[in-house]
Amino acid sequence: MDLKKKILPMLRWWLIYIGAALPFLWLVVAAVTQQLGADPAKEIVLELGTWAINFLWITLAITPVRKLFAINWLSKYRRMMGLYSFFYAALHLLAFATFMVGWDWKILIVELTERPYAIVGFIALLLLLPLAVTSTKAMQRKLKRHWLTLHKLIYLIAPLTLLHIVWQIRSDFSEALTYGLLLSYLLGYRYYKKRSRAQRIKPVVNHPKKMQSQHSSL
């Protein structure tokens, strides 16, 4: 029984870890075997960006899914999903710099400072960097309560990422709408839970005052 408890979590960890790496591995194989269509450079950049967003949304979805369906072991993989989001986002920028602008620094700087979609995307990546660096348990112990404050940056990163998508749209809004609706639910769920928690605590906080007023009226 103890062996089963050890093996199953380990097996699950490796399955999720490898599963999250599969989009990257597929992209490498597709590039080598020339299966990325007429514009492989653009396809690589788009695919890496898409999976960076997907894993960011998955990271945000873990808490609601865990609470709604009582799947407590999901919380162990929130850090992994966040790191994969950073991994794909960093590769997205590297692919853009390599295949789209050929590491021409003048063009790259213009892209990152003058195009709104690139600006918000770059800011989102910069904000993801400290979250990735401080994702370890050692950093969590070192930063203490400041760690939680720092990692709330994800609630800013996600809307910036959505803007990165929206500002590139030319005709089809369906993808951006899907991401937007999902993000609205994920952030709305957290806001609702926070308000509900505050309302439950409020009577407890106000209780002594009520007792005092009742006592004075007597």
N, C-alpha and C positions, 0 to 999 in steps of 0.2 A: 504493500500500500504506500509506504514512504517512497519507494523507488518510482512508483507511478506518479506521485505528486511532484517528483523532481524532473522526471522525463517529459511529462506533458507540457509544463511551462517552457522548458528548454526547446522542445520541438516547435511549440507555438511561436516562440521568439524567432527562431531561425526561419520559419515559414513566412512570417511577417517581414522580417529583415530582407530576405531574398525576394519576396514579392514586391517590396517597395523599390528594389533595385532593377526589377525586370524591365520597366520602361526605358531605362538607360541602356541596359544590355541589348534590348531590341533595337534601339536607335543605332547603336554601334554596328550590329549585324546588318541592319538595313542599309547603313551608309557604305559598309564594305562591299555588300552584294549589289549595290546600286539599285535599291528599291524605294528610293525617296522621291521619285517623280522628276519632273523637268527642272525644278529648282531645289535641289537637296539642301543647300545652305539655308534657305528660308525655312524649309521644313524642320531642320534640326533646331533652329532658333525657336520656332513656334512650339515644337513638341516639348522642349526643355522648359519653356515658360509656362506652358499648360500644366505640366506636372508639378512645377513649383507652386502654382496656385492650388492645384488639387490637394497637395499634401498640407498646404496651409489651412485649407478649409477642413480637411480631415482632422487636423490638430484641434481646431475649434469645435469640431463635432464630437470629439471623444467624450467630453464631460456630459453634454445633454444625452447622448446615447447611453452612456454608462448609468446615468440616473434614471432615465425613462425605462430601460430594459433590465436594470440591475445586473449589468455585466461589469463587475468591479475590476476584473483583471485588465480591462481596456486602459485604465489610467496609467499602467506601467509602460504603455507604448506612446504616450503623448510626446515625450521627449524625442523618441526616435522619429516620429512623424515630423516634428518641428525641424529636426536636423536634416531630414531628407528634403524638406521644403527649402532650406537654405542651400543645400547641395545642388538642387536643380536650378535654383535662382542664380547661384554663382556661375554655374555652367551656362545658363541662359545668357548672362552678360558676356562671359568669355567667348561663347559662340558668336554672339552679335559683333563683338570687337574683332574676332578673327575672320569670320566669313562675310560679314556685311560691310565692314569698313576697312578690313585688311590692316588693322592696327595702325591706321593713320591717325595719330594723336590729335591733329587739328580737327579732323572730321568727327572723331569720337567726342572731343570736348564740346564741339558745337551741338552734337546730338544730345549730350547729357545736360546741356545748359540752356538750350533754346527750344527744344521740342517738349511740350507739356507731358506727353505720355512717357517719354524717357526720363524726365526729371522726377516724376512721382515714383516711377519704377526703381530708379536708382536710390532715391531716399528710402523706399521700402526695404531694399537690399541692405543699405547701410544700417538701418534700424534692426534688421534681422541678425546682423553680425554680433552685437553684444549678447543677444539672446542665445546664439549658438555657442559663444565662448563661455558663457556663464551657465550652461545647461547641466554641468556636472554636479553631483551631490556635494563635492568638496567646495565648489563655488557657492552653492546654496547655503552651506553651513557658514561660510566666510561672510557672505553678504547679509545673512539673517533676514530680518523683515524687509530690507531693501531689495532682496531678490524678487519678492512677489511684486513690488512696485515696478521694478525694471521690466519684468515679464508681462506686465499689463500693456506694454508697448504693442503687443500683438493686436490689440483693439484699434490701434492707429494704423498699423501695417496693413491689415486686411482691407479697410476702405481705400487706402492709397493704391493697393494692388488692383482693386476693382476699378478705380479711376484709370489705371494703366491700361486696362482692357478697353474701357468705354471710349477713351480718347483715341483709340486706334481703329474704331469701327467706321466703316464706310457705307455699309448697306444692311448687313444682317445683325440685328440686335439680340437674337435668340440666345447666344452663348452668354453674353453679358447679363441678360435678364435672368437666366438660370442661376448664374453665380450671385447676382444681386439678391434674388429671392432667398437663396440658401443662406447668404450672409445675414440678411434681415432677420431670418428665423433664429440663427445661431446667436446673434447679438441680442435679439429681442427676448429670447429664452433666458439669457443671463440677467437682463434688466428686470424681467418679471420675477425671477427668483430672488434677486436682490431686494426688490420692493416688498415682496411677500415676507422675506426674512425681517426687514426693517419694521413692518407692520406688526409682526409677532413680538418683536422686542419692545416696541413702543409702549404698550400697556404696562409692561414690567417696569419700564423706566419712569412712567408717569404715576405708577401706583402709590409711592410715598406721598406725592403731592396731593393726590385725591384723598388719601387718608388724613393728611394734615388739614385740608379744607373741611372735611367732614368733622374732624375733631374741634376745629375752631367754631364751626356752626353750632356745635353742641354746647 
